[in-house]
Amino acid sequence: MITNEEKEMIRVRLGEYCEMKGSQKRAATSLVGVSPATVTQIVTGKWELINEKMWRSIAAQIGVKQTRWNIVETRNYKALSDIFSDAQENALVLAVCGEAGTGKSLTAAHYGAEKPERLRAGLLGVLEPQDLPPGAAPRDGQETPRAIRWATWWTTW
């Protein structure tokens, strides 16, 4: 079942698609099995009569991905949530670095969705060992760190 939040996301993206095509009519003509009236109803938010199959068809054709993740509160999730909360409460700017796939971006997105008024998160970039600040580089006998593939930043304002 498509939620109202997902419908709103599709509505916004469809509006952008219409602008790109130049009009709602041109947008509808470019979409297979979608009438101009359906496009107008969605864009204006009058979508009560539009069935789920049509929503999915439009979403697929305009490039809206509908991937839902189940959030599991792992140790990483809890630790990152505490870090974000600390940043929020104390007006801090923090960077969290770690291996790809450890949940940094997903946790940040989930935390930001719950507290959107105070949190910004985004990809900062790739940090190579030679980019580390003085004193952070490994000493003799220590393992040289691999490139940190993802760095996600958080800030409050």
ZINOR-V798313 format. One record per pair of residues at least 12 apart in sequence whose ideal C-beta (glycine too) atoms are under 10 Angstrom apart, sorted by the first residue. I is the first residue (numbers start at 1). GAP is how many residues later the second one is. Records with the same first field share a line. If there is no record, write none. Layout:
BEGIN
I: GAP, GAP
END
This chain:
BEGIN
1: 51, 54
2: 45, 48, 49, 50, 53, 54, 57, 64
3: 63, 65
4: 43
5: 108
6: 49, 50, 53, 58, 60, 62
7: 35, 38, 40, 43, 45, 48, 52
8: 37, 39
9: 50, 55, 56, 57
10: 32, 37, 40, 45, 46, 48, 49, 52, 54, 56
11: 30, 31, 32, 33, 34, 36, 44, 47, 53
12: 31, 52
13: 45, 46, 49, 50, 51
14: 13, 14, 17, 20, 24, 25, 28, 29, 44, 45, 47, 48, 50
15: 12, 24, 27, 28, 29
16: 46
17: 13, 14, 22, 26, 41, 44, 45, 46, 47
18: 21, 22, 24, 25, 44
20: 42
21: 18
23: 13, 16
24: 12, 13, 14, 15, 16, 18, 19, 20
25: 14, 15
26: 13
27: 12, 16, 31, 34, 35
28: 12, 30
30: 31, 32
31: 26, 27, 29, 30, 31
32: 25, 26, 28, 29
33: 20, 21, 24, 25, 28
34: 16, 20, 23, 24, 27, 28
35: 19
38: 12, 16, 17, 19, 20
39: 19
41: 13
42: 12, 13, 16
69: 37, 40, 41
71: 32, 35, 36, 38, 39
72: 31
73: 34
74: 28, 29, 33
75: 28
76: 20, 22, 26, 27, 28, 30, 31
77: 25, 26, 27, 29, 30, 33, 34
78: 29
79: 17, 24, 28
80: 16, 18, 22, 23, 24, 26, 27, 28, 30, 31, 72, 74
81: 26, 27, 29, 30, 33
83: 13, 24, 25, 28, 71
84: 12, 23, 24, 26, 27, 28, 30, 31, 34, 35, 37, 70, 72
85: 26, 30, 34
86: 68
87: 24, 31, 32, 66, 67, 68, 69
88: 23, 27, 29, 30, 31, 66, 67, 68
89: 29, 67
90: 66
91: 27, 64, 65, 66
92: 62, 63, 64
93: 27, 60, 61, 62, 63, 64
94: 58, 59, 60, 61, 62
95: 29, 32, 53, 56, 57, 58, 59, 60
96: 12, 25, 28, 54, 55, 56, 57, 58
97: 27, 30, 48, 51, 52, 53, 54, 55, 56
98: 50, 51, 52, 53, 54
99: 47, 49, 50, 51
100: 48, 49, 50
101: 48, 49
102: 48
104: 17, 19, 46, 47, 48, 50
105: 16, 17, 18, 45, 47
106: 46
107: 14, 45
108: 12, 13, 14, 44, 45, 46
109: 12, 43
111: 43
112: 42
115: 41
117: 39, 40
118: 36, 37, 38, 39
119: 35, 36, 37, 38
120: 33, 34, 35, 36, 37
121: 31, 32, 33, 34
122: 29, 30, 31, 32, 33
123: 27, 28, 29, 30
124: 24, 26, 27, 28, 29
125: 23, 24, 25, 26, 28
126: 21, 22, 23, 24, 25
127: 18, 20, 21, 22, 23, 24
128: 17, 18, 19, 20
129: 15, 16, 17, 18, 19
130: 14, 17
131: 16, 17
132: 13, 16
END
